[in-house]
Amino acid sequence: MAGSLVLPLSGCIGSGEGPLEFFSAITNDPLEGRTRPPGLDSDGYPNLATVPPAPARGAASAREELTRALADLREQSETPATPGAPVPPLPAGADSSVPANPPPPPRLAAAPRIAPGTELPLPAPGRETPGEPAAPNAVPADPGQAPAPPPAEMLAPPPPAPSL
């Protein structure tokens, strides 16, 4: 009887594991050799004595003012914003990490002044100025002579394609 149960299980077992190892893995302690997770020893029910008291609600006038401000913001959000209109100010007491206006454009460093009539040295064609990388689409320098012709085997016509 036991052999009839073990034989089908032996086909389902992964590599390097026999039926006895499989049976002991499903019947033994699953945390064997590992530390127990925190809270596993507790009964599972929270201790209501550790629950903090409810926070103070504040004055009724402050709650009404907040409700009114939220209703105004809800009405403003339902109307679409017109392009070019000024950005409405943030509500009182709101601290937003997103700025209301975009940052100003970056300031560029001032270029040195060049006196009128001063000729600037231009680099030779195909050569890069020292300290500057070459342009990606720069024309290469003229070698002064034509390249050598390709070998004869590259000039021959291609072989005919095999027929199917």
TIVO-2410 file (N, C-alpha, C; in nm, 3 decimals):
# residues 164
REC num residu      c1      c2      c3 atome chaine
REC   1      M   0.082  -0.119   0.000     N      A
REC   1      M   0.000   0.000   0.000    CA      A
REC   1      M   0.086   0.125   0.000     C      A
REC   2      A   0.188   0.130   0.090     N      A
REC   2      A   0.275   0.247   0.099    CA      A
REC   2      A   0.356   0.261  -0.029     C      A
REC   3      G   0.393   0.151  -0.090     N      A
REC   3      G   0.469   0.156  -0.216    CA      A
REC   3      G   0.386   0.215  -0.329     C      A
REC   4      S   0.255   0.192  -0.326     N      A
REC   4      S   0.170   0.247  -0.431    CA      A
REC   4      S   0.158   0.399  -0.417     C      A
REC   5      L   0.178   0.455  -0.296     N      A
REC   5      L   0.175   0.600  -0.278    CA      A
REC   5      L   0.309   0.663  -0.311     C      A
REC   6      V   0.417   0.592  -0.280     N      A
REC   6      V   0.551   0.647  -0.301    CA      A
REC   6      V   0.585   0.648  -0.449     C      A
REC   7      L   0.545   0.547  -0.524     N      A
REC   7      L   0.579   0.538  -0.665    CA      A
REC   7      L   0.526   0.656  -0.746     C      A
REC   8      P   0.399   0.699  -0.735     N      A
REC   8      P   0.356   0.818  -0.811    CA      A
REC   8      P   0.426   0.946  -0.764     C      A
REC   9      L   0.459   0.953  -0.633     N      A
REC   9      L   0.526   1.073  -0.583    CA      A
REC   9      L   0.667   1.086  -0.636     C      A
REC  10      S   0.731   0.973  -0.668     N      A
REC  10      S   0.869   0.980  -0.713    CA      A
REC  10      S   0.878   1.049  -0.850     C      A
REC  11      G   0.775   1.048  -0.929     N      A
REC  11      G   0.776   1.116  -1.059    CA      A
REC  11      G   0.757   1.266  -1.046     C      A
REC  12      C   0.701   1.315  -0.935     N      A
REC  12      C   0.674   1.458  -0.918    CA      A
REC  12      C   0.785   1.531  -0.846     C      A
REC  13      I   0.884   1.460  -0.800     N      A
REC  13      I   0.987   1.521  -0.717    CA      A
REC  13      I   1.094   1.582  -0.805     C      A
REC  14      G   1.148   1.697  -0.762     N      A
REC  14      G   1.249   1.769  -0.838    CA      A
REC  14      G   1.381   1.696  -0.840     C      A
REC  15      S   1.480   1.758  -0.902     N      A
REC  15      S   1.610   1.694  -0.921    CA      A
REC  15      S   1.683   1.676  -0.789     C      A
REC  16      G   1.746   1.561  -0.771     N      A
REC  16      G   1.830   1.534  -0.655    CA      A
REC  16      G   1.754   1.506  -0.527     C      A
REC  17      E   1.626   1.490  -0.532     N      A
REC  17      E   1.547   1.470  -0.411    CA      A
REC  17      E   1.468   1.339  -0.427     C      A
REC  18      G   1.481   1.252  -0.329     N      A
REC  18      G   1.410   1.125  -0.334    CA      A
REC  18      G   1.277   1.134  -0.262     C      A
REC  19      P   1.200   1.028  -0.264     N      A
REC  19      P   1.068   1.029  -0.199    CA      A
REC  19      P   1.077   1.049  -0.047     C      A
REC  20      L   1.182   0.998   0.017     N      A
REC  20      L   1.193   1.014   0.162    CA      A
REC  20      L   1.223   1.159   0.198     C      A
REC  21      E   1.311   1.225   0.122     N      A
REC  21      E   1.340   1.366   0.148    CA      A
REC  21      E   1.216   1.452   0.125     C      A
REC  22      F   1.139   1.418   0.023     N      A
REC  22      F   1.017   1.492  -0.006    CA      A
REC  22      F   0.917   1.478   0.109     C      A
REC  23      F   0.900   1.356   0.158     N      A
REC  23      F   0.806   1.331   0.267    CA      A
REC  23      F   0.850   1.403   0.394     C      A
REC  24      S   0.981   1.402   0.425     N      A
REC  24      S   1.027   1.471   0.547    CA      A
REC  24      S   1.016   1.622   0.530     C      A
REC  25      A   1.030   1.673   0.409     N      A
REC  25      A   1.018   1.818   0.388    CA      A
REC  25      A   0.875   1.865   0.410     C      A
REC  26      I   0.775   1.783   0.378     N      A
REC  26      I   0.637   1.828   0.395    CA      A
REC  26      I   0.583   1.798   0.534     C      A
REC  27      T   0.652   1.713   0.611     N      A
REC  27      T   0.601   1.681   0.744    CA      A
REC  27      T   0.680   1.745   0.857     C      A
REC  28      N   0.805   1.787   0.836     N      A
REC  28      N   0.888   1.845   0.942    CA      A
REC  28      N   0.862   1.994   0.956     C      A
REC  29      D   0.934   2.056   1.053     N      A
REC  29      D   0.922   2.198   1.081    CA      A
REC  29      D   0.974   2.279   0.961     C      A
REC  30      P   0.895   2.370   0.905     N      A
REC  30      P   0.941   2.446   0.788    CA      A
REC  30      P   1.049   2.547   0.821     C      A
REC  31      L   1.063   2.587   0.948     N      A
REC  31      L   1.163   2.686   0.988    CA      A
REC  31      L   1.289   2.621   1.043     C      A
REC  32      E   1.309   2.495   1.015     N      A
REC  32      E   1.423   2.423   1.070    CA      A
REC  32      E   1.554   2.488   1.024     C      A
REC  33      G   1.636   2.531   1.123     N      A
REC  33      G   1.765   2.590   1.093    CA      A
REC  33      G   1.759   2.739   1.065     C      A
REC  34      R   1.642   2.800   1.064     N      A
REC  34      R   1.630   2.944   1.038    CA      A
REC  34      R   1.574   3.012   1.162     C      A
REC  35      T   1.599   3.142   1.171     N      A
REC  35      T   1.543   3.218   1.284    CA      A
REC  35      T   1.394   3.237   1.263     C      A
REC  36      R   1.324   3.241   1.373     N      A
REC  36      R   1.178   3.255   1.365    CA      A
REC  36      R   1.142   3.400   1.337     C      A
REC  37      P   1.041   3.425   1.256     N      A
REC  37      P   1.001   3.563   1.228    CA      A
REC  37      P   0.944   3.630   1.352     C      A
REC  38      P   0.957   3.763   1.364     N      A
REC  38      P   0.903   3.831   1.482    CA      A
REC  38      P   0.751   3.823   1.485     C      A
REC  39      G   0.698   3.811   1.606     N      A
REC  39      G   0.553   3.807   1.625    CA      A
REC  39      G   0.492   3.670   1.608     C      A
REC  40      L   0.574   3.569   1.577     N      A
REC  40      L   0.520   3.435   1.558    CA      A
REC  40      L   0.475   3.372   1.689     C      A
REC  41      D   0.535   3.415   1.800     N      A
REC  41      D   0.502   3.358   1.930    CA      A
REC  41      D   0.379   3.423   1.993     C      A
REC  42      S   0.332   3.536   1.939     N      A
REC  42      S   0.216   3.604   1.999    CA      A
REC  42      S   0.089   3.528   1.966     C      A
REC  43      D  -0.019   3.561   2.036     N      A
REC  43      D  -0.145   3.492   2.015    CA      A
REC  43      D  -0.220   3.542   1.892     C      A
REC  44      G  -0.172   3.649   1.830     N      A
REC  44      G  -0.234   3.697   1.707    CA      A
REC  44      G  -0.335   3.808   1.726     C      A
REC  45      Y  -0.373   3.837   1.850     N      A
REC  45      Y  -0.471   3.942   1.875    CA      A
REC  45      Y  -0.399   4.065   1.929     C      A
REC  46      P  -0.433   4.186   1.882     N      A
REC  46      P  -0.364   4.305   1.933    CA      A
REC  46      P  -0.407   4.336   2.075     C      A
REC  47      N  -0.316   4.400   2.147     N      A
REC  47      N  -0.344   4.443   2.283    CA      A
REC  47      N  -0.405   4.582   2.275     C      A
REC  48      L  -0.531   4.597   2.311     N      A
REC  48      L  -0.599   4.726   2.298    CA      A
REC  48      L  -0.549   4.828   2.398     C      A
REC  49      A  -0.474   4.786   2.497     N      A
REC  49      A  -0.418   4.881   2.593    CA      A
REC  49      A  -0.303   4.960   2.531     C      A
REC  50      T  -0.246   4.911   2.421     N      A
REC  50      T  -0.135   4.981   2.357    CA      A
REC  50      T  -0.180   5.077   2.249     C      A
REC  51      V  -0.310   5.086   2.222     N      A
REC  51      V  -0.361   5.178   2.120    CA      A
REC  51      V  -0.356   5.320   2.175     C      A
REC  52      P  -0.295   5.415   2.102     N      A
REC  52      P  -0.287   5.551   2.154    CA      A
REC  52      P  -0.425   5.617   2.153     C      A
REC  53      P  -0.443   5.720   2.234     N      A
REC  53      P  -0.573   5.788   2.236    CA      A
REC  53      P  -0.595   5.864   2.105     C      A
REC  54      A  -0.719   5.890   2.075     N      A
REC  54      A  -0.753   5.963   1.952    CA      A
REC  54      A  -0.698   6.105   1.961     C      A
REC  55      P  -0.650   6.162   1.849     N      A
REC  55      P  -0.597   6.298   1.854    CA      A
REC  55      P  -0.709   6.400   1.877     C      A
REC  56      A  -0.669   6.516   1.926     N      A
REC  56      A  -0.767   6.623   1.951    CA      A
REC  56      A  -0.821   6.672   1.817     C      A
REC  57      R  -0.950   6.704   1.812     N      A
REC  57      R  -1.014   6.743   1.688    CA      A
REC  57      R  -0.992   6.890   1.655     C      A
REC  58      G  -0.956   6.971   1.749     N      A
REC  58      G  -0.938   7.113   1.723    CA      A
REC  58      G  -1.069   7.188   1.737     C      A
REC  59      A  -1.061   7.318   1.720     N      A
REC  59      A  -1.180   7.401   1.735    CA      A
REC  59      A  -1.274   7.381   1.617     C      A
REC  60      A  -1.405   7.399   1.645     N      A
REC  60      A  -1.505   7.383   1.539    CA      A
REC  60      A  -1.487   7.489   1.432     C      A
REC  61      S  -1.446   7.610   1.468     N      A
REC  61      S  -1.428   7.716   1.369    CA      A
REC  61      S  -1.314   7.682   1.273     C      A
REC  62      A  -1.207   7.619   1.324     N      A
REC  62      A  -1.095   7.581   1.237    CA      A
REC  62      A  -1.139   7.472   1.140     C      A
REC  63      R  -1.221   7.379   1.186     N      A
REC  63      R  -1.271   7.273   1.098    CA      A
REC  63      R  -1.362   7.330   0.991     C      A
REC  64      E  -1.449   7.427   1.028     N      A
REC  64      E  -1.538   7.489   0.931    CA      A
REC  64      E  -1.459   7.568   0.827     C      A
REC  65      E  -1.353   7.638   0.870     N      A
REC  65      E  -1.270   7.713   0.778    CA      A
REC  65      E  -1.199   7.620   0.679     C      A
REC  66      L  -1.149   7.507   0.730     N      A
REC  66      L  -1.085   7.409   0.644    CA      A
REC  66      L  -1.185   7.349   0.546     C      A
REC  67      T  -1.307   7.322   0.591     N      A
REC  67      T  -1.410   7.268   0.502    CA      A
REC  67      T  -1.444   7.368   0.393     C      A
REC  68      R  -1.455   7.495   0.428     N      A
REC  68      R  -1.484   7.599   0.330    CA      A
REC  68      R  -1.370   7.612   0.228     C      A
REC  69      A  -1.246   7.608   0.275     N      A
REC  69      A  -1.131   7.618   0.184    CA      A
REC  69      A  -1.126   7.499   0.088     C      A
REC  70      L  -1.156   7.381   0.139     N      A
REC  70      L  -1.157   7.263   0.052    CA      A
REC  70      L  -1.269   7.270  -0.050     C      A
REC  71      A  -1.385   7.322  -0.012     N      A
REC  71      A  -1.495   7.338  -0.107    CA      A
REC  71      A  -1.457   7.438  -0.216     C      A
REC  72      D  -1.389   7.548  -0.180     N      A
REC  72      D  -1.345   7.644  -0.280    CA      A
REC  72      D  -1.244   7.582  -0.377     C      A
REC  73      L  -1.151   7.505  -0.323     N      A
REC  73      L  -1.053   7.438  -0.410    CA      A
REC  73      L  -1.121   7.337  -0.503     C      A
REC  74      R  -1.223   7.268  -0.454     N      A
REC  74      R  -1.296   7.172  -0.537    CA      A
REC  74      R  -1.365   7.244  -0.652     C      A
REC  75      E  -1.426   7.360  -0.624     N      A
REC  75      E  -1.492   7.438  -0.730    CA      A
REC  75      E  -1.390   7.487  -0.831     C      A
REC  76      Q  -1.274   7.533  -0.783     N      A
REC  76      Q  -1.170   7.580  -0.875    CA      A
REC  76      Q  -1.118   7.467  -0.963     C      A
REC  77      S  -1.111   7.347  -0.911     N      A
REC  77      S  -1.057   7.236  -0.989    CA      A
REC  77      S  -1.154   7.190  -1.097     C      A
REC  78      E  -1.283   7.221  -1.083     N      A
REC  78      E  -1.381   7.179  -1.182    CA      A
REC  78      E  -1.380   7.269  -1.304     C      A
REC  79      T  -1.331   7.391  -1.293     N      A
REC  79      T  -1.323   7.481  -1.408    CA      A
REC  79      T  -1.187   7.466  -1.472     C      A
REC  80      P  -1.182   7.453  -1.606     N      A
REC  80      P  -1.052   7.435  -1.671    CA      A
REC  80      P  -0.968   7.562  -1.663     C      A
REC  81      A  -0.838   7.545  -1.656     N      A
REC  81      A  -0.746   7.658  -1.651    CA      A
REC  81      A  -0.729   7.716  -1.790     C      A
REC  82      T  -0.726   7.847  -1.800     N      A
REC  82      T  -0.705   7.912  -1.930    CA      A
REC  82      T  -0.555   7.930  -1.951     C      A
REC  83      P  -0.507   7.905  -2.072     N      A
REC  83      P  -0.364   7.920  -2.098    CA      A
REC  83      P  -0.323   8.066  -2.082     C      A
REC  84      G  -0.210   8.088  -2.018     N      A
REC  84      G  -0.157   8.222  -1.998    CA      A
REC  84      G  -0.210   8.292  -1.875     C      A
REC  85      A  -0.307   8.232  -1.808     N      A
REC  85      A  -0.362   8.294  -1.687    CA      A
REC  85      A  -0.262   8.279  -1.573     C      A
REC  86      P  -0.260   8.374  -1.479     N      A
REC  86      P  -0.166   8.360  -1.367    CA      A
REC  86      P  -0.202   8.240  -1.279     C      A
REC  87      V  -0.101   8.184  -1.219     N      A
REC  87      V  -0.120   8.068  -1.132    CA      A
REC  87      V  -0.181   8.117  -1.001     C      A
REC  88      P  -0.291   8.054  -0.955     N      A
REC  88      P  -0.351   8.099  -0.829    CA      A
REC  88      P  -0.256   8.075  -0.713     C      A
REC  89      P  -0.265   8.157  -0.610     N      A
REC  89      P  -0.174   8.139  -0.496    CA      A
REC  89      P  -0.209   8.012  -0.419     C      A
REC  90      L  -0.110   7.959  -0.350     N      A
REC  90      L  -0.132   7.841  -0.267    CA      A
REC  90      L  -0.220   7.878  -0.148     C      A
REC  91      P  -0.300   7.786  -0.097     N      A
REC  91      P  -0.381   7.815   0.020    CA      A
REC  91      P  -0.292   7.847   0.140     C      A
REC  92      A  -0.348   7.918   0.235     N      A
REC  92      A  -0.273   7.957   0.354    CA      A
REC  92      A  -0.231   7.832   0.432     C      A
REC  93      G  -0.105   7.829   0.471     N      A
REC  93      G  -0.054   7.717   0.550    CA      A
REC  93      G  -0.011   7.598   0.467     C      A
REC  94      A  -0.024   7.605   0.335     N      A
REC  94      A   0.016   7.492   0.251    CA      A
REC  94      A   0.164   7.500   0.223     C      A
REC  95      D   0.232   7.389   0.237     N      A
REC  95      D   0.374   7.382   0.208    CA      A
REC  95      D   0.392   7.279   0.098     C      A
REC  96      S   0.424   7.325  -0.020     N      A
REC  96      S   0.434   7.234  -0.134    CA      A
REC  96      S   0.579   7.218  -0.174     C      A
REC  97      S   0.618   7.095  -0.206     N      A
REC  97      S   0.753   7.071  -0.253    CA      A
REC  97      S   0.765   7.102  -0.402     C      A
REC  98      V   0.651   7.116  -0.472     N      A
REC  98      V   0.652   7.150  -0.613    CA      A
REC  98      V   0.640   7.302  -0.624     C      A
REC  99      P   0.734   7.369  -0.693     N      A
REC  99      P   0.726   7.515  -0.702    CA      A
REC  99      P   0.606   7.557  -0.786     C      A
REC 100      A   0.549   7.673  -0.752     N      A
REC 100      A   0.433   7.723  -0.825    CA      A
REC 100      A   0.473   7.773  -0.963     C      A
REC 101      N   0.594   7.827  -0.977     N      A
REC 101      N   0.642   7.878  -1.106    CA      A
REC 101      N   0.763   7.799  -1.151     C      A
REC 102      P   0.786   7.789  -1.283     N      A
REC 102      P   0.904   7.715  -1.329    CA      A
REC 102      P   1.030   7.792  -1.292     C      A
REC 103      P   1.142   7.722  -1.285     N      A
REC 103      P   1.266   7.790  -1.252    CA      A
REC 103      P   1.310   7.881  -1.367     C      A
REC 104      P   1.387   7.984  -1.338     N      A
REC 104      P   1.434   8.071  -1.445    CA      A
REC 104      P   1.532   7.997  -1.535     C      A
REC 105      P   1.549   8.042  -1.660     N      A
REC 105      P   1.643   7.974  -1.749    CA      A
REC 105      P   1.785   7.990  -1.696     C      A
REC 106      P   1.872   7.894  -1.724     N      A
REC 106      P   2.009   7.903  -1.673    CA      A
REC 106      P   2.085   8.018  -1.739     C      A
REC 107      R   2.172   8.078  -1.663     N      A
REC 107      R   2.254   8.187  -1.715    CA      A
REC 107      R   2.379   8.126  -1.777     C      A
REC 108      L   2.412   8.173  -1.896     N      A
REC 108      L   2.531   8.124  -1.964    CA      A
REC 108      L   2.651   8.207  -1.924     C      A
REC 109      A   2.767   8.148  -1.928     N      A
REC 109      A   2.889   8.221  -1.896    CA      A
REC 109      A   2.917   8.323  -2.006     C      A
REC 110      A   2.969   8.436  -1.969     N      A
REC 110      A   2.998   8.541  -2.066    CA      A
REC 110      A   3.116   8.501  -2.152     C      A
REC 111      A   3.105   8.525  -2.283     N      A
REC 111      A   3.214   8.497  -2.376    CA      A
REC 111      A   3.315   8.611  -2.368     C      A
REC 112      P   3.442   8.581  -2.393     N      A
REC 112      P   3.541   8.690  -2.387    CA      A
REC 112      P   3.517   8.790  -2.500     C      A
REC 113      R   3.546   8.913  -2.473     N      A
REC 113      R   3.528   9.018  -2.574    CA      A
REC 113      R   3.638   9.006  -2.678     C      A
REC 114      I   3.599   9.027  -2.804     N      A
REC 114      I   3.693   9.025  -2.916    CA      A
REC 114      I   3.690   9.163  -2.978     C      A
REC 115      A   3.805   9.220  -2.993     N      A
REC 115      A   3.813   9.354  -3.051    CA      A
REC 115      A   3.772   9.350  -3.197     C      A
REC 116      P   3.704   9.454  -3.246     N      A
REC 116      P   3.665   9.456  -3.387    CA      A
REC 116      P   3.789   9.452  -3.477     C      A
REC 117      G   3.778   9.380  -3.586     N      A
REC 117      G   3.887   9.371  -3.682    CA      A
REC 117      G   3.987   9.263  -3.648     C      A
REC 118      T   3.972   9.193  -3.538     N      A
REC 118      T   4.065   9.087  -3.501    CA      A
REC 118      T   4.030   8.962  -3.580     C      A
REC 119      E   4.131   8.902  -3.645     N      A
REC 119      E   4.107   8.779  -3.720    CA      A
REC 119      E   4.130   8.660  -3.628     C      A
REC 120      L   4.037   8.569  -3.631     N      A
REC 120      L   4.049   8.450  -3.547    CA      A
REC 120      L   4.115   8.339  -3.627     C      A
REC 121      P   4.205   8.261  -3.566     N      A
REC 121      P   4.267   8.150  -3.640    CA      A
REC 121      P   4.166   8.039  -3.661     C      A
REC 122      L   4.155   7.992  -3.782     N      A
REC 122      L   4.063   7.883  -3.815    CA      A
REC 122      L   4.142   7.754  -3.828     C      A
REC 123      P   4.091   7.643  -3.782     N      A
REC 123      P   4.164   7.517  -3.797    CA      A
REC 123      P   4.164   7.472  -3.941     C      A
REC 124      A   4.265   7.395  -3.978     N      A
REC 124      A   4.274   7.340  -4.113    CA      A
REC 124      A   4.159   7.244  -4.135     C      A
REC 125      P   4.111   7.231  -4.260     N      A
REC 125      P   3.999   7.139  -4.286    CA      A
REC 125      P   4.036   6.996  -4.247     C      A
REC 126      G   3.946   6.931  -4.180     N      A
REC 126      G   3.965   6.792  -4.141    CA      A
REC 126      G   4.046   6.775  -4.015     C      A
REC 127      R   4.095   6.883  -3.957     N      A
REC 127      R   4.172   6.872  -3.833    CA      A
REC 127      R   4.091   6.934  -3.721     C      A
REC 128      E   4.106   6.879  -3.606     N      A
REC 128      E   4.033   6.932  -3.493    CA      A
REC 128      E   4.121   7.030  -3.416     C      A
REC 129      T   4.055   7.123  -3.352     N      A
REC 129      T   4.127   7.219  -3.270    CA      A
REC 129      T   4.175   7.148  -3.144     C      A
REC 130      P   4.298   7.173  -3.098     N      A
REC 130      P   4.345   7.105  -2.977    CA      A
REC 130      P   4.253   7.136  -2.860     C      A
REC 131      G   4.217   7.032  -2.787     N      A
REC 131      G   4.132   7.048  -2.669    CA      A
REC 131      G   3.985   7.038  -2.700     C      A
REC 132      E   3.947   7.029  -2.828     N      A
REC 132      E   3.805   7.017  -2.866    CA      A
REC 132      E   3.786   6.886  -2.939     C      A
REC 133      P   3.677   6.815  -2.913     N      A
REC 133      P   3.652   6.690  -2.986    CA      A
REC 133      P   3.611   6.720  -3.130     C      A
REC 134      A   3.637   6.625  -3.218     N      A
REC 134      A   3.600   6.641  -3.359    CA      A
REC 134      A   3.448   6.636  -3.372     C      A
REC 135      A   3.397   6.709  -3.469     N      A
REC 135      A   3.253   6.708  -3.495    CA      A
REC 135      A   3.214   6.570  -3.546     C      A
REC 136      P   3.094   6.521  -3.514     N      A
REC 136      P   3.058   6.385  -3.556    CA      A
REC 136      P   3.048   6.369  -3.706     C      A
REC 137      N   3.011   6.472  -3.780     N      A
REC 137      N   2.996   6.461  -3.925    CA      A
REC 137      N   3.106   6.539  -3.997     C      A
REC 138      A   3.225   6.550  -3.937     N      A
REC 138      A   3.333   6.627  -3.997    CA      A
REC 138      A   3.386   6.554  -4.120     C      A
REC 139      V   3.425   6.633  -4.220     N      A
REC 139      V   3.483   6.577  -4.342    CA      A
REC 139      V   3.628   6.540  -4.311     C      A
REC 140      P   3.672   6.418  -4.349     N      A
REC 140      P   3.810   6.380  -4.319    CA      A
REC 140      P   3.908   6.462  -4.405     C      A
REC 141      A   4.031   6.465  -4.360     N      A
REC 141      A   4.134   6.540  -4.432    CA      A
REC 141      A   4.161   6.474  -4.567     C      A
REC 142      D   4.198   6.554  -4.666     N      A
REC 142      D   4.229   6.504  -4.800    CA      A
REC 142      D   4.362   6.430  -4.795     C      A
REC 143      P   4.364   6.299  -4.832     N      A
REC 143      P   4.489   6.225  -4.824    CA      A
REC 143      P   4.588   6.268  -4.933     C      A
REC 144      G   4.546   6.335  -5.039     N      A
REC 144      G   4.637   6.381  -5.143    CA      A
REC 144      G   4.649   6.287  -5.260     C      A
REC 145      Q   4.608   6.162  -5.249     N      A
REC 145      Q   4.616   6.068  -5.361    CA      A
REC 145      Q   4.494   5.977  -5.358     C      A
REC 146      A   4.464   5.919  -5.471     N      A
REC 146      A   4.349   5.830  -5.483    CA      A
REC 146      A   4.380   5.698  -5.413     C      A
REC 147      P   4.279   5.633  -5.356     N      A
REC 147      P   4.305   5.503  -5.294    CA      A
REC 147      P   4.335   5.397  -5.400     C      A
REC 148      A   4.395   5.287  -5.358     N      A
REC 148      A   4.428   5.177  -5.449    CA      A
REC 148      A   4.300   5.109  -5.495     C      A
REC 149      P   4.297   5.056  -5.618     N      A
REC 149      P   4.175   4.988  -5.666    CA      A
REC 149      P   4.153   4.860  -5.586     C      A
REC 150      P   4.027   4.812  -5.582     N      A
REC 150      P   3.997   4.688  -5.508    CA      A
REC 150      P   4.058   4.567  -5.579     C      A
REC 151      P   4.073   4.455  -5.508     N      A
REC 151      P   4.128   4.333  -5.572    CA      A
REC 151      P   4.036   4.284  -5.684     C      A
REC 152      A   4.093   4.204  -5.774     N      A
REC 152      A   4.021   4.156  -5.892    CA      A
REC 152      A   3.900   4.072  -5.854     C      A
REC 153      E   3.908   3.992  -5.748     N      A
REC 153      E   3.794   3.906  -5.712    CA      A
REC 153      E   3.673   3.988  -5.668     C      A
REC 154      M   3.697   4.111  -5.624     N      A
REC 154      M   3.584   4.196  -5.585    CA      A
REC 154      M   3.521   4.265  -5.707     C      A
REC 155      L   3.595   4.270  -5.819     N      A
REC 155      L   3.544   4.333  -5.941    CA      A
REC 155      L   3.467   4.235  -6.027     C      A
REC 156      A   3.483   4.105  -6.006     N      A
REC 156      A   3.415   4.003  -6.087    CA      A
REC 156      A   3.266   4.006  -6.057     C      A
REC 157      P   3.181   3.970  -6.156     N      A
REC 157      P   3.037   3.967  -6.131    CA      A
REC 157      P   3.005   3.857  -6.029     C      A
REC 158      P   2.897   3.871  -5.956     N      A
REC 158      P   2.861   3.769  -5.858    CA      A
REC 158      P   2.823   3.638  -5.926     C      A
REC 159      P   2.841   3.526  -5.859     N      A
REC 159      P   2.804   3.397  -5.918    CA      A
REC 159      P   2.654   3.387  -5.934     C      A
REC 160      P   2.606   3.311  -6.031     N      A
REC 160      P   2.461   3.299  -6.050    CA      A
REC 160      P   2.396   3.233  -5.929     C      A
REC 161      A   2.273   3.276  -5.901     N      A
REC 161      A   2.197   3.222  -5.788    CA      A
REC 161      A   2.154   3.081  -5.821     C      A
REC 162      P   2.157   2.990  -5.722     N      A
REC 162      P   2.112   2.852  -5.750    CA      A
REC 162      P   1.961   2.851  -5.779     C      A
REC 163      S   1.924   2.770  -5.873     N      A
REC 163      S   1.781   2.759  -5.909    CA      A
REC 163      S   1.714   2.660  -5.817     C      A
REC 164      L   1.591   2.684  -5.789     N      A
REC 164      L   1.517   2.595  -5.699    CA      A
REC 164      L   1.439   2.496  -5.771     C      A
***
